[in-house]
Amino acid sequence: MITDIGIVAGEIWHQLDQKGEMLLSELVTKIGREREVVLMSVGWLAREGHVVLKRHNEGPEYAIRLRNK
């Protein structure tokens, strides 16, 4: 499972690098993986400081982007 999370984290990184900020729901659809695995991978990237998450328009949705270095 940890290998899958790492692979999906890489897919997320590449998607955000190409598209910029995305809604989490868009990312799940674009990646085409199980939502739970995408969320675990986002958590991994966030814990390592690679992504920034913010609530989108005060609603239940989150936007995600790569952290500027």
C-alpha positions as CSV (number, residue, x, y, z in Angstrom):
1,M,0.0,0.0,0.0
2,I,2.8,2.4,0.8
3,T,4.2,1.9,-2.7
4,D,0.8,2.8,-4.2
5,I,0.6,6.0,-2.0
6,G,4.1,7.0,-3.3
7,I,3.2,6.4,-6.9
8,V,0.0,8.4,-6.6
9,A,1.9,11.2,-4.8
10,G,4.2,11.4,-7.9
11,E,1.1,11.5,-10.2
12,I,-0.4,14.3,-8.1
13,W,2.9,16.2,-8.2
14,H,3.1,16.0,-12.0
15,Q,-0.6,17.0,-12.4
16,L,-0.1,20.0,-10.2
17,D,3.1,20.9,-11.9
18,Q,1.3,21.0,-15.3
19,K,-2.0,22.5,-14.3
20,G,-1.3,24.6,-11.2
21,E,-3.9,24.9,-8.5
22,M,-6.7,22.4,-8.7
23,L,-9.7,21.4,-6.7
24,L,-9.3,18.2,-4.8
25,S,-12.3,16.7,-6.5
26,E,-10.8,17.6,-10.0
27,L,-7.5,16.0,-9.0
28,V,-9.2,12.7,-7.9
29,T,-11.1,12.6,-11.3
30,K,-8.0,13.5,-13.3
31,I,-5.7,11.0,-11.5
32,G,-8.3,8.2,-11.8
33,R,-7.4,6.5,-8.6
34,E,-9.5,5.7,-5.5
35,R,-10.3,8.8,-3.5
36,E,-8.9,7.3,-0.3
37,V,-5.5,6.7,-1.9
38,V,-5.4,10.2,-3.4
39,L,-6.2,11.6,0.0
40,M,-3.4,9.6,1.7
41,S,-1.0,10.7,-1.0
42,V,-2.0,14.4,-0.6
43,G,-1.4,13.9,3.2
44,W,2.0,12.6,2.5
45,L,2.9,15.5,0.2
46,A,1.5,18.0,2.7
47,R,3.4,16.4,5.6
48,E,6.6,16.8,3.6
49,G,5.8,20.4,2.8
50,H,5.4,20.0,-0.9
51,V,1.8,21.1,-1.3
52,V,-0.5,23.8,0.2
53,L,-4.2,23.1,0.8
54,K,-6.8,25.8,1.3
55,R,-10.6,25.7,1.7
56,H,-12.2,26.8,-1.6
57,N,-14.8,29.6,-1.3
58,E,-15.6,28.8,2.3
59,G,-17.3,25.5,1.1
60,P,-16.6,21.9,1.7
61,E,-14.1,21.7,-1.2
62,Y,-10.3,22.2,-1.0
63,A,-7.9,23.6,-3.5
64,I,-4.4,22.2,-3.7
65,R,-1.2,23.5,-5.3
66,L,2.5,22.9,-5.1
67,R,4.4,25.0,-2.5
68,N,6.6,27.7,-4.1
69,K,10.2,27.1,-3.2
